[in-house]
Amino acid sequence: MRTLARAAALLAVPALAAVPVRAQPSTPARGAVVQRVTAAIDPSQSYALYLPSRWTRGARWPLLVVMDPDGQAAVPIERFRAAAERNGWIVASSWNTTAEADSALERNDRAVNTIVADALERFSADSTRLYFAGFSGTARYAWTLTQRLERGRVAGIIGVGAGLPQPPEVWLPQLRGNRPFPFFSAAGATDYNLDEMTRLDTVLIATALPHRFAAFEGGHEWLPAELAGRALDWLRLQSMALGTTPRDTPWMDSLYAAGLARCRELERAGALYDAWAGYHALVDDFLGLRDVSAAQTRGAELAQDRAFRAQRERRVADALEFDQFRAVLETLLSGLRASPGGVAERRLVGLLALERLQRQEADSASNRAAARMATRMLNTTFALSAWEGDQFIQARRYRHAASALKVARQARPGGGACWPLARALAQAHDRDGAFEALGCALDRHGATRADVEREPMLEPLRADPRFAALLSRAQS
């Protein structure tokens, strides 16, 4: 199996894919997503592919490698398809990438290496314009490519829903000496990692990396198609600013005009802080490429507006409220580690006021901002509690895992905690609780008969008559 380090050395070698042109499969359709392409160099690897309609073998094309943490290639490639057509980019989205801790690095290395090799050999990808997009765990993985691929090979990164693989003070010094590459980041407004992403954008101000952050309506998920398009447009603009590609003045002018129009629309909608941030970003992106006085002037005017200042203060207060909530949550989870059980769980749920947050979330019609904050807090409670539960399961501390997972289930009854909770409770010899959680997993969270039959952690339940009864109603 080729390693990524080997791929770095081979990127400059025409025989990278080791597949003669005459033996290559026919070129997939252009201008349409091909759901599954089997890699020529490694038939165990496959990816969804988009070739722009104007693609020809005689030119070199930018390549965007998309890495979903669950290997679901079809979802993200649709988000990037329209922008890839507009800009003339190849998009290849892997069916083999993962965020599973025990196998992620090896599996992702193999998937990325295969796609890059295939695209260079079969689709005339440009080896100097290799871009990588990841979500959650694969967004963190994308940063490692800047170190482990040959320097200068990573032309840019799109990271959604997660930041660096290590704290900034540990990771950013490793980037010194690299050629600057642009980084576009995004997160949903209710994503539990939103604060991490906004802080990373601030940290990057002290580096040479061009960077841009955008929030969108949603949670911990891939960015929507409209924002994915803006990300690709921004990366193309940065390639012109860095001198990687020739400047296209009419295209830059149209992109700037679209940005101005978007900011003015935000003003009309009363979102003055977002409009101000948009004007500021336009100045930052286009300074030195064209006249930015329109954005500069309007941004300065907005900064003096009383309504804008009130919105800015509200943003600061919201950030402080969330930071305080998260600090309390992490402290309470630490207490749960020391003393698992029903009393600790009820104390945690009560102090976090999860039921009140759920009512607040449901009442979005009367207070949308409060409902959004409640959603973010509930999502964060679920994510951190479920993560704690997973860590305890790996450590075989099953009572602790069950306590953490019960909190996750309280925060998000429909969030998928039932399956790991059933496994933990079975190992903790709480059969009644395990069967209740298992029934929830089967009825509400898509667990199947095959999942139950092959799960070794459910072994303590198999002799109980209730186990056969549950299997009889499970989906095949």
BAKOL-921505 format. One line per field, with one value per residue (C-alpha): residue in three letters; x, y, z; residue number from 1. Coordinates in Angstrom, 3 decimals. Example, Ala and Ser with C-alpha at 12.3 -4.5 7.8 and 13.67 -1.06 7.14 Angstrom:
2
type c(ala/ser)
x c(12.300/13.670)
y c(-4.500/-1.060)
z c(7.800/7.140)
seq c(1/2)
//
This chain:
476
type c(met/arg/thr/leu/ala/arg/ala/ala/ala/leu/leu/ala/val/pro/ala/leu/ala/ala/val/pro/val/arg/ala/gln/pro/ser/thr/pro/ala/arg/gly/ala/val/val/gln/arg/val/thr/ala/ala/ile/asp/pro/ser/gln/ser/tyr/ala/leu/tyr/leu/pro/ser/arg/trp/thr/arg/gly/ala/arg/trp/pro/leu/leu/val/val/met/asp/pro/asp/gly/gln/ala/ala/val/pro/ile/glu/arg/phe/arg/ala/ala/ala/glu/arg/asn/gly/trp/ile/val/ala/ser/ser/trp/asn/thr/thr/ala/glu/ala/asp/ser/ala/leu/glu/arg/asn/asp/arg/ala/val/asn/thr/ile/val/ala/asp/ala/leu/glu/arg/phe/ser/ala/asp/ser/thr/arg/leu/tyr/phe/ala/gly/phe/ser/gly/thr/ala/arg/tyr/ala/trp/thr/leu/thr/gln/arg/leu/glu/arg/gly/arg/val/ala/gly/ile/ile/gly/val/gly/ala/gly/leu/pro/gln/pro/pro/glu/val/trp/leu/pro/gln/leu/arg/gly/asn/arg/pro/phe/pro/phe/phe/ser/ala/ala/gly/ala/thr/asp/tyr/asn/leu/asp/glu/met/thr/arg/leu/asp/thr/val/leu/ile/ala/thr/ala/leu/pro/his/arg/phe/ala/ala/phe/glu/gly/gly/his/glu/trp/leu/pro/ala/glu/leu/ala/gly/arg/ala/leu/asp/trp/leu/arg/leu/gln/ser/met/ala/leu/gly/thr/thr/pro/arg/asp/thr/pro/trp/met/asp/ser/leu/tyr/ala/ala/gly/leu/ala/arg/cys/arg/glu/leu/glu/arg/ala/gly/ala/leu/tyr/asp/ala/trp/ala/gly/tyr/his/ala/leu/val/asp/asp/phe/leu/gly/leu/arg/asp/val/ser/ala/ala/gln/thr/arg/gly/ala/glu/leu/ala/gln/asp/arg/ala/phe/arg/ala/gln/arg/glu/arg/arg/val/ala/asp/ala/leu/glu/phe/asp/gln/phe/arg/ala/val/leu/glu/thr/leu/leu/ser/gly/leu/arg/ala/ser/pro/gly/gly/val/ala/glu/arg/arg/leu/val/gly/leu/leu/ala/leu/glu/arg/leu/gln/arg/gln/glu/ala/asp/ser/ala/ser/asn/arg/ala/ala/ala/arg/met/ala/thr/arg/met/leu/asn/thr/thr/phe/ala/leu/ser/ala/trp/glu/gly/asp/gln/phe/ile/gln/ala/arg/arg/tyr/arg/his/ala/ala/ser/ala/leu/lys/val/ala/arg/gln/ala/arg/pro/gly/gly/gly/ala/cys/trp/pro/leu/ala/arg/ala/leu/ala/gln/ala/his/asp/arg/asp/gly/ala/phe/glu/ala/leu/gly/cys/ala/leu/asp/arg/his/gly/ala/thr/arg/ala/asp/val/glu/arg/glu/pro/met/leu/glu/pro/leu/arg/ala/asp/pro/arg/phe/ala/ala/leu/leu/ser/arg/ala/gln/ser)
x c(0.000/1.354/1.722/1.068/4.762/5.403/2.677/4.445/7.568/5.608/3.534/6.210/6.611/4.433/4.246/2.532/-0.549/1.442/-1.445/-0.690/-3.035/-4.216/-5.364/-7.359/-11.148/-13.089/-13.428/-16.568/-19.316/-18.670/-21.036/-22.726/-21.874/-20.707/-21.645/-18.950/-15.649/-13.377/-9.777/-7.450/-4.490/-6.464/-9.818/-10.687/-10.992/-13.801/-15.022/-17.797/-16.518/-17.462/-15.704/-16.721/-18.490/-15.596/-13.025/-10.483/-7.372/-5.202/-5.361/-4.531/-7.417/-7.602/-8.605/-10.739/-10.489/-13.526/-13.302/-16.463/-15.887/-18.408/-17.307/-20.581/-19.282/-22.606/-23.665/-20.682/-20.020/-23.483/-22.632/-19.591/-20.906/-22.322/-19.240/-16.938/-18.759/-18.617/-14.905/-13.704/-12.603/-12.530/-14.164/-13.501/-15.298/-14.082/-16.298/-13.498/-12.559/-13.362/-13.080/-12.848/-9.897/-8.423/-8.154/-8.563/-4.970/-4.189/-7.555/-7.565/-3.976/-4.872/-8.029/-6.302/-3.274/-5.505/-7.667/-4.681/-2.901/-6.010/-6.816/-3.293/-3.073/-6.614/-8.129/-5.208/-5.405/-2.905/-0.375/0.248/-3.432/-4.525/-7.263/-8.759/-12.139/-13.064/-15.842/-15.466/-12.712/-11.602/-11.340/-8.694/-7.040/-6.793/-4.319/-1.939/-1.643/0.097/2.955/3.013/2.572/5.505/5.736/3.692/1.471/-1.540/-2.980/-5.791/-8.111/-11.813/-12.510/-16.082/-17.166/-13.704/-10.338/-6.779/-5.771/-4.025/-4.283/-3.106/-0.030/1.088/0.093/0.664/4.464/4.668/3.439/6.458/8.445/5.440/4.324/1.193/-2.003/-5.555/-7.903/-11.680/-13.578/-17.263/-19.538/-23.248/-24.715/-25.739/-22.628/-21.008/-17.651/-18.670/-16.644/-13.571/-13.904/-14.336/-11.341/-9.205/-10.057/-8.858/-5.658/-4.823/-4.575/-1.070/0.018/0.768/-2.178/-5.014/-8.151/-11.883/-14.611/-18.340/-21.212/-24.366/-27.812/-27.438/-25.642/-22.705/-22.968/-21.472/-21.814/-24.732/-24.229/-24.353/-21.561/-19.585/-19.695/-18.403/-15.599/-14.434/-14.714/-12.641/-9.954/-9.757/-9.427/-6.614/-4.760/-4.750/-3.683/-0.809/0.256/-0.530/-2.878/-3.202/-5.537/-8.945/-10.043/-13.651/-14.206/-12.736/-14.934/-18.053/-17.109/-16.599/-19.932/-21.690/-20.118/-21.312/-24.818/-24.825/-23.777/-26.449/-29.072/-27.959/-28.358/-31.901/-32.674/-31.420/-28.369/-25.995/-23.230/-23.132/-23.137/-20.262/-18.280/-18.980/-17.681/-14.591/-13.974/-14.307/-11.643/-9.366/-9.851/-9.599/-7.131/-4.348/-6.447/-8.968/-10.547/-12.274/-13.385/-17.121/-16.815/-14.329/-16.547/-19.786/-18.091/-16.760/-20.230/-21.868/-19.322/-20.778/-24.398/-26.110/-28.041/-24.820/-23.160/-26.091/-25.825/-22.085/-22.624/-25.245/-22.742/-20.202/-22.787/-23.913/-20.331/-19.773/-23.019/-22.050/-18.509/-19.892/-22.341/-19.610/-17.331/-20.097/-20.805/-17.149/-16.882/-19.996/-18.751/-15.520/-17.616/-19.421/-16.080/-15.389/-18.837/-21.029/-24.642/-28.177/-27.568/-24.716/-26.715/-29.772/-27.595/-25.926/-29.219/-30.757/-27.895/-27.712/-31.497/-31.870/-35.669/-35.810/-33.438/-35.647/-38.701/-36.715/-35.597/-39.170/-40.327/-38.398/-41.393/-41.281/-37.502/-35.415/-32.082/-32.815/-33.972/-30.747/-28.654/-30.652/-30.072/-26.362/-26.213/-28.214/-26.066/-22.932/-24.248/-25.056/-21.728/-19.482/-21.487/-21.537/-17.798/-17.219/-19.351/-17.320/-14.063/-15.330/-16.453/-12.981/-11.542/-14.068/-15.512/-19.087/-20.922/-19.206/-20.048/-23.701/-23.904/-22.443/-24.621/-27.781/-27.019/-26.501/-29.871/-31.534/-30.158/-31.121/-33.660/-33.509/-29.772/-28.528/-27.255/-29.459/-27.190/-23.954/-26.011/-27.433/-23.915/-22.591/-25.517/-25.240/-21.612/-22.519/-25.054/-28.049/-30.292/-33.512/-31.827/-29.972/-33.159/-34.942/-32.048/-31.777/-35.468/-34.943/-32.000/-34.053/-37.232/-35.818/-32.192/-31.949/-30.141/-30.791/-31.110/-27.632/-26.197/-27.650/-26.660/-22.998/-22.422/-20.205/-20.956/-24.577/-23.517/-24.785/-28.325/-28.560/-29.845/-32.692/-36.055/-36.418/-33.467/-35.254/-38.403/-36.455/-34.817/-38.183/-39.268/-35.905/-35.366/-33.265)
y c(0.000/3.449/5.814/9.523/10.239/8.135/10.056/13.306/12.066/10.694/13.790/15.126/11.806/11.168/7.429/8.064/5.992/3.200/2.674/3.000/5.352/2.552/0.554/3.348/3.141/5.487/9.085/9.599/11.951/15.669/18.215/15.638/13.924/10.352/8.702/6.052/5.840/2.916/4.017/2.680/2.227/0.687/-0.965/-1.069/2.735/4.688/8.256/10.424/12.616/15.865/16.907/20.376/20.351/22.189/19.649/18.434/16.329/18.977/21.415/21.212/21.503/22.437/19.473/19.611/16.431/16.163/14.038/13.165/11.755/8.962/8.216/9.621/11.062/11.977/14.682/17.068/16.720/18.121/21.157/21.945/20.859/24.193/26.183/23.566/23.931/27.722/27.845/24.853/22.619/18.842/17.582/14.073/13.017/9.846/6.946/5.716/8.570/8.332/10.056/6.847/7.389/3.922/3.842/7.406/8.274/5.143/5.024/8.727/8.619/5.791/7.495/10.829/9.249/7.213/10.140/12.412/9.706/8.872/12.498/13.366/10.370/10.061/13.560/15.960/17.493/20.277/19.044/22.650/23.294/20.544/21.641/19.660/20.010/18.249/18.266/17.624/15.013/15.184/18.987/18.426/15.771/18.212/20.333/17.397/17.257/20.634/18.976/15.507/16.315/17.914/21.590/23.797/20.956/21.996/24.992/25.563/24.049/24.250/23.236/22.864/22.288/21.719/23.426/22.347/18.802/20.210/23.483/26.519/27.085/23.534/23.330/26.748/26.841/23.744/25.819/28.112/27.688/26.519/28.497/30.390/28.681/30.036/28.558/28.954/27.846/27.564/26.362/26.250/28.870/26.079/23.926/22.952/23.799/27.310/29.001/26.953/28.057/31.754/31.706/29.963/32.680/35.262/33.318/33.139/36.942/36.555/34.229/34.700/32.500/34.162/33.113/33.648/32.387/32.222/31.021/29.530/28.518/24.962/22.730/20.355/19.616/20.332/23.923/24.686/24.878/28.679/29.006/26.168/28.206/31.264/29.151/27.989/31.528/32.791/30.157/31.060/34.741/33.898/32.009/35.257/37.324/34.892/34.863/31.179/31.938/34.953/37.705/37.798/41.415/41.100/38.037/39.769/42.808/40.650/38.803/42.107/43.421/40.269/40.739/44.337/43.270/40.587/43.121/45.597/42.873/42.102/45.792/45.815/42.761/44.584/42.339/45.273/43.388/40.734/43.460/45.272/42.025/41.451/44.882/44.317/40.961/42.536/45.107/42.399/40.109/42.654/45.209/45.460/43.740/46.501/49.650/48.799/52.288/51.482/48.644/50.592/53.672/51.836/49.662/52.753/54.355/51.275/51.177/54.498/53.295/52.908/49.808/48.194/48.826/47.252/44.144/43.951/44.149/41.400/39.194/39.734/38.967/35.800/34.597/35.177/33.356/30.346/30.268/30.248/27.462/25.335/25.884/24.713/21.699/20.639/21.046/18.935/16.255/16.155/15.514/12.733/11.051/11.039/9.906/8.221/7.324/8.658/11.450/12.925/12.631/14.375/17.105/17.724/17.804/20.103/22.566/22.826/23.370/21.080/20.992/24.794/24.902/22.463/24.660/27.717/25.956/25.027/28.645/30.040/32.026/34.446/34.657/33.297/34.388/32.680/29.533/29.436/29.789/26.980/24.757/25.412/24.621/21.414/20.330/20.989/19.058/16.093/16.173/16.476/13.943/11.441/11.920/11.279/8.150/6.881/7.501/5.591/2.675/2.485/2.483/-0.236/2.008/1.140/2.714/5.994/5.638/4.991/8.111/10.327/8.799/9.254/12.969/13.008/11.307/13.833/16.669/15.111/12.266/11.786/12.276/8.722/8.036/4.945/2.490/3.218/3.491/-0.018/-1.376/0.330/-0.765/-4.356/-4.415/-2.740/-5.593/-3.239/-5.451/-3.477/-0.258/-1.986/-3.467/-0.101/1.644/-1.137/-0.842/2.908/2.235/-0.189/1.894/5.406/5.372/2.906/0.049/-3.189/-6.867/-7.426/-4.685/-6.372/-9.894/-9.071/-6.648/-8.444/-5.944/-7.155/-10.686/-10.433/-9.932/-12.856/-15.465/-13.197/-13.919/-10.191/-10.354/-12.703/-10.586/-7.460/-9.234/-10.354/-6.751/-5.458/-4.445/-6.836)
z c(0.000/-0.863/2.066/1.834/2.314/-0.800/-2.596/-1.788/-3.510/-6.429/-7.088/-9.388/-11.225/-14.309/-13.522/-10.184/-10.886/-12.541/-14.976/-18.709/-20.554/-22.821/-19.766/-18.204/-18.026/-20.277/-19.112/-16.976/-18.122/-17.931/-16.382/-14.124/-10.854/-11.341/-8.068/-7.974/-9.824/-9.001/-8.657/-11.346/-8.977/-6.098/-6.895/-3.181/-3.286/-4.937/-5.112/-6.499/-9.333/-11.022/-14.213/-15.453/-18.789/-20.470/-19.244/-21.805/-21.408/-23.017/-20.068/-16.352/-13.889/-10.199/-8.041/-4.896/-2.814/-0.522/2.609/4.525/8.049/7.417/3.858/2.469/-0.776/-2.347/0.127/-0.036/-3.766/-4.466/-2.346/-4.506/-7.922/-9.186/-8.158/-9.686/-12.986/-12.796/-11.954/-13.966/-11.091/-10.737/-7.541/-6.214/-3.019/-1.310/-0.242/2.039/4.405/8.105/11.462/13.505/15.805/15.569/11.787/10.499/9.630/7.629/5.877/5.015/3.765/1.442/0.205/-0.457/-2.096/-4.396/-5.467/-6.136/-8.123/-10.128/-10.865/-11.992/-14.290/-15.624/-15.435/-16.002/-12.533/-11.840/-9.256/-8.134/-7.393/-5.013/-2.614/0.277/1.972/5.197/7.755/11.487/11.968/8.337/8.599/11.275/9.129/6.200/8.155/8.487/4.707/4.739/6.638/5.142/1.478/-0.277/0.659/-1.593/-2.852/-0.744/-2.548/-0.053/2.554/3.302/6.899/8.147/11.732/13.258/13.372/14.034/15.009/18.099/20.081/18.046/20.214/19.398/15.767/14.207/14.781/12.593/9.650/9.684/6.510/4.496/1.500/2.653/1.600/1.932/4.535/4.266/7.352/8.147/10.929/11.614/13.948/16.357/15.879/19.177/17.568/16.479/19.207/18.268/14.644/15.402/17.749/15.155/12.638/15.159/15.896/12.186/12.025/13.486/10.653/6.967/5.962/4.056/5.896/5.866/8.229/7.577/9.760/8.261/9.452/10.701/13.161/12.902/9.184/5.773/4.592/2.222/-1.544/-1.706/0.853/-0.752/-3.947/-2.158/-0.688/-4.120/-5.505/-2.570/-3.097/-6.776/-5.824/-3.406/-6.132/-8.115/-5.101/-4.386/-8.039/-8.571/-11.460/-13.773/-12.653/-14.313/-13.830/-15.129/-12.943/-9.872/-10.494/-10.701/-7.498/-5.685/-6.960/-5.765/-2.336/-2.152/-3.130/-0.438/2.212/1.135/1.322/4.878/5.728/4.328/6.457/9.558/10.038/10.445/12.223/9.496/6.835/8.540/8.751/5.053/4.055/6.187/4.467/1.004/1.863/3.217/0.198/-2.624/-1.296/-3.858/-6.516/-7.234/-5.786/-2.461/-1.437/-1.643/0.894/3.010/3.234/3.987/6.605/8.383/8.295/9.754/12.578/13.815/13.658/17.051/15.936/14.730/18.078/19.899/17.704/18.313/22.067/21.805/19.990/22.750/25.444/23.636/23.326/27.040/27.939/25.862/27.237/30.776/29.924/28.390/31.384/33.742/31.504/31.447/35.226/35.787/33.421/35.406/38.500/36.667/36.054/39.765/40.884/38.269/38.973/39.074/41.610/39.561/36.331/37.800/39.291/35.940/34.030/36.626/36.850/33.070/32.964/29.964/30.135/30.157/27.192/25.301/25.918/24.859/21.689/20.813/21.216/18.255/17.004/19.944/20.397/17.567/19.062/22.384/20.564/18.555/21.716/23.356/20.330/20.472/24.199/23.797/20.854/22.886/25.874/23.659/21.836/24.899/26.941/24.076/23.590/27.301/27.035/24.108/25.956/28.978/26.803/25.271/28.819/29.847/32.541/31.696/34.653/33.929/30.224/31.017/33.210/30.500/27.776/29.843/29.993/26.218/25.793/28.109/25.988/22.670/23.046/19.288/18.993/18.753/22.295/22.752/20.930/22.847/26.043/25.502/24.991/28.133/30.298/29.073/30.149/33.461/34.031/34.125/32.016/32.436/31.386/28.554/27.083/27.269/25.527/22.961/22.147/21.653/19.332/17.243/17.124/16.781/15.692/12.824/14.556/12.675/13.532/12.074/14.320/17.389/16.390/15.766/18.679/21.247/24.020/24.088/24.989/28.613/27.257/24.855/27.322/28.450/26.684/26.029/23.645/21.230/21.493/20.516/17.594/16.283/15.744/14.525/10.908/8.887)
seq c(1/2/3/4/5/6/7/8/9/10/11/12/13/14/15/16/17/18/19/20/21/22/23/24/25/26/27/28/29/30/31/32/33/34/35/36/37/38/39/40/41/42/43/44/45/46/47/48/49/50/51/52/53/54/55/56/57/58/59/60/61/62/63/64/65/66/67/68/69/70/71/72/73/74/75/76/77/78/79/80/81/82/83/84/85/86/87/88/89/90/91/92/93/94/95/96/97/98/99/100/101/102/103/104/105/106/107/108/109/110/111/112/113/114/115/116/117/118/119/120/121/122/123/124/125/126/127/128/129/130/131/132/133/134/135/136/137/138/139/140/141/142/143/144/145/146/147/148/149/150/151/152/153/154/155/156/157/158/159/160/161/162/163/164/165/166/167/168/169/170/171/172/173/174/175/176/177/178/179/180/181/182/183/184/185/186/187/188/189/190/191/192/193/194/195/196/197/198/199/200/201/202/203/204/205/206/207/208/209/210/211/212/213/214/215/216/217/218/219/220/221/222/223/224/225/226/227/228/229/230/231/232/233/234/235/236/237/238/239/240/241/242/243/244/245/246/247/248/249/250/251/252/253/254/255/256/257/258/259/260/261/262/263/264/265/266/267/268/269/270/271/272/273/274/275/276/277/278/279/280/281/282/283/284/285/286/287/288/289/290/291/292/293/294/295/296/297/298/299/300/301/302/303/304/305/306/307/308/309/310/311/312/313/314/315/316/317/318/319/320/321/322/323/324/325/326/327/328/329/330/331/332/333/334/335/336/337/338/339/340/341/342/343/344/345/346/347/348/349/350/351/352/353/354/355/356/357/358/359/360/361/362/363/364/365/366/367/368/369/370/371/372/373/374/375/376/377/378/379/380/381/382/383/384/385/386/387/388/389/390/391/392/393/394/395/396/397/398/399/400/401/402/403/404/405/406/407/408/409/410/411/412/413/414/415/416/417/418/419/420/421/422/423/424/425/426/427/428/429/430/431/432/433/434/435/436/437/438/439/440/441/442/443/444/445/446/447/448/449/450/451/452/453/454/455/456/457/458/459/460/461/462/463/464/465/466/467/468/469/470/471/472/473/474/475/476)
//
